[in-house]
Amino acid sequence: MSEPRGTPPPPGSERLQDRAAPPREQWPGEPHRPYGAAAGSAGPDTFGPASGGSGAWSAGEFAESASGAAEPSGAHAASSGRGSRRWPWFCAALAVLVALGMAFLGFVAPGWFYRGVLDAGSVQAGVRQIVRDSYGVEGVESVSCPSGQPVRPGHSFTCEVSTDGGQQRVRVVVQDEEGTYAVERPD
């Protein structure tokens, strides 16, 4: 006996509306269970409160989806988890790409990790040895070269050499990008 829509319910039906059954549709990823049956059991196909229940639906048991259909709360969390398995691989691949990019930029393209300046202490020791051994200058007490000189072919700078006889200047010229330099004869 179907009543047309919009007519008031017959008297005495308020009691039935308080205990309305849930939608009997099967939810994605979850088998159909009759209301009141425990998970994993094949309980009777009955309607009404579960054993020990109050008979009223709790507010958090069903939520409305974007389409307006009732879904069990947490239904989206019970998905296949395929995206959650891809996330670590995505992060690892991204980290490897960033590391390779930094290595390329650091050592090859602009050369951030490549030291582009001469070590002043090494240059001073080399100038002392060359002036003493190659040019025969006796009594070299100290050599002072400016620090931070770039490793650029053709770049030159002057070092001060202190000897028994006084101060002398020596011109140093960078020969190649490896840091090889030539020491000219003292003034």
C-alpha positions as CSV (number, residue, x, y, z in Angstrom):
1,M,0.0,0.0,0.0
2,S,1.9,2.9,-1.3
3,E,0.9,6.4,-0.4
4,P,1.5,9.4,-2.6
5,R,4.4,11.6,-1.8
6,G,3.8,14.6,0.4
7,T,1.0,13.1,2.4
8,P,1.3,12.9,6.2
9,P,2.2,9.5,7.6
10,P,-0.6,7.4,9.0
11,P,-1.2,7.7,12.8
12,G,1.1,5.4,14.9
13,S,3.9,5.3,12.3
14,E,6.1,7.7,14.3
15,R,7.4,4.7,16.2
16,L,8.6,3.0,13.0
17,Q,10.4,6.1,11.8
18,D,12.5,6.3,14.9
19,R,14.1,2.9,14.0
20,A,14.5,3.3,10.3
21,A,16.9,0.8,8.7
22,P,20.1,1.9,7.1
23,P,20.5,2.0,3.3
24,R,20.9,-1.6,2.0
25,E,23.4,-0.6,-0.7
26,Q,26.8,-2.2,-0.7
27,W,29.6,0.3,0.0
28,P,32.8,0.4,-2.0
29,G,35.3,-2.0,-0.6
30,E,33.0,-3.4,2.1
31,P,30.6,-6.4,1.9
32,H,27.0,-6.0,2.8
33,R,26.1,-6.7,6.4
34,P,22.6,-6.5,7.7
35,Y,22.0,-4.0,10.4
36,G,22.9,-5.5,13.8
37,A,25.2,-8.2,12.4
38,A,28.8,-8.2,13.7
39,A,31.6,-7.8,11.1
40,G,32.6,-11.1,9.6
41,S,29.4,-12.9,10.8
42,A,26.5,-13.9,8.7
43,G,23.8,-12.8,11.1
44,P,20.1,-12.9,10.4
45,D,18.7,-10.4,8.0
46,T,17.0,-8.3,10.7
47,F,16.5,-4.7,11.2
48,G,16.6,-2.8,14.4
49,P,19.1,-2.1,17.1
50,A,22.2,-4.4,17.5
51,S,22.4,-6.3,20.7
52,G,23.1,-3.9,23.5
53,G,22.4,-0.9,21.3
54,S,20.1,1.9,22.1
55,G,18.2,1.7,18.8
56,A,19.2,5.1,17.6
57,W,21.8,5.8,14.9
58,S,24.9,7.5,16.2
59,A,25.8,10.7,14.4
60,G,29.3,9.5,13.3
61,E,28.2,6.2,11.9
62,F,27.2,7.5,8.5
63,A,28.4,10.6,6.7
64,E,27.2,12.1,3.5
65,S,29.5,12.0,0.5
66,A,29.9,14.6,-2.1
67,S,27.2,12.9,-4.2
68,G,24.8,13.0,-1.3
69,A,24.7,9.2,-0.7
70,A,25.3,7.9,2.8
71,E,28.7,6.3,3.3
72,P,30.2,4.7,6.4
73,S,32.5,7.2,8.0
74,G,36.1,6.3,7.2
75,A,35.2,4.7,3.9
76,H,37.8,6.7,2.1
77,A,40.4,5.6,4.5
78,A,39.6,2.0,3.7
79,S,40.7,2.4,0.1
80,S,43.2,0.1,-1.6
81,G,46.1,2.1,-0.3
82,R,47.8,2.2,-3.7
83,G,48.7,5.9,-3.4
84,S,50.2,5.4,0.1
85,R,52.6,2.8,-1.3
86,R,53.7,5.1,-4.1
87,W,54.5,8.1,-1.8
88,P,57.9,6.8,-0.4
89,W,59.1,5.9,-3.9
90,F,58.1,9.4,-5.2
91,C,60.0,11.0,-2.3
92,A,63.1,8.8,-2.8
93,A,63.1,9.6,-6.6
94,L,62.8,13.3,-5.9
95,A,65.7,13.2,-3.4
96,V,67.9,11.4,-5.9
97,L,67.1,13.9,-8.6
98,V,67.9,16.8,-6.2
99,A,71.2,15.2,-5.2
100,L,72.2,14.6,-8.8
101,G,71.3,18.2,-9.7
102,M,73.3,19.6,-6.8
103,A,76.3,17.4,-7.8
104,F,76.1,18.6,-11.4
105,L,75.9,22.2,-10.5
106,G,78.5,22.0,-7.8
107,F,81.2,20.2,-9.7
108,V,80.5,20.8,-13.4
109,A,78.4,23.8,-14.6
110,P,79.2,26.8,-12.4
111,G,81.6,24.7,-10.1
112,W,80.3,25.8,-6.7
113,F,82.2,23.1,-4.9
114,Y,85.4,23.6,-6.9
115,R,87.7,25.9,-5.2
116,G,88.5,28.7,-7.6
117,V,91.2,30.4,-5.5
118,L,94.8,29.6,-4.8
119,D,95.9,28.6,-1.3
120,A,98.1,31.4,-0.2
121,G,100.2,29.2,2.1
122,S,101.0,26.8,-0.7
123,V,101.9,29.6,-3.1
124,Q,104.2,31.2,-0.5
125,A,106.0,27.9,0.1
126,G,106.3,27.3,-3.7
127,V,107.6,30.9,-4.3
128,R,110.2,30.5,-1.5
129,Q,111.5,27.2,-3.0
130,I,111.6,28.5,-6.6
131,V,113.3,31.8,-5.7
132,R,115.9,29.9,-3.6
133,D,116.5,26.9,-5.8
134,S,115.9,28.2,-9.4
135,Y,117.1,31.8,-9.0
136,G,119.8,31.3,-6.4
137,V,118.6,34.0,-4.0
138,E,120.2,33.2,-0.6
139,G,118.8,34.0,2.9
140,V,115.1,34.0,2.1
141,E,113.4,34.9,5.4
142,S,109.8,35.1,4.5
143,V,107.4,35.3,1.6
144,S,104.1,37.2,1.7
145,C,101.5,36.6,-1.1
146,P,97.9,38.0,-1.2
147,S,95.2,35.5,-0.3
148,G,92.1,34.8,-2.4
149,Q,93.8,34.9,-5.8
150,P,91.5,33.3,-8.5
151,V,92.6,30.2,-10.5
152,R,92.2,31.8,-13.9
153,P,94.8,31.4,-16.7
154,G,96.7,34.7,-17.3
155,H,95.8,36.2,-13.9
156,S,98.9,37.6,-12.1
157,F,99.7,39.0,-8.7
158,T,102.8,40.1,-6.8
159,C,104.4,38.5,-3.7
160,E,106.9,40.2,-1.4
161,V,110.1,38.3,-0.6
162,S,112.1,39.3,2.5
163,T,115.8,38.4,2.3
164,D,119.0,39.3,4.1
165,G,119.6,42.0,1.6
166,G,116.1,43.6,1.9
167,Q,112.7,43.3,0.2
168,Q,112.2,42.0,-3.3
169,R,109.0,41.6,-5.4
170,V,108.1,38.6,-7.4
171,R,105.4,38.4,-10.0
172,V,103.3,35.1,-10.1
173,V,101.3,34.2,-13.2
174,V,98.6,31.5,-13.2
175,Q,99.2,29.2,-16.1
176,D,96.0,27.0,-16.3
177,E,92.8,26.1,-14.6
178,E,94.5,23.4,-12.5
179,G,96.3,26.0,-10.5
180,T,99.7,25.7,-12.0
181,Y,101.6,29.0,-11.7
182,A,104.9,30.5,-12.9
183,V,107.2,32.6,-10.7
184,E,109.2,35.3,-12.5
185,R,112.7,36.4,-11.5
186,P,112.8,38.8,-8.5
187,D,113.3,42.5,-9.1
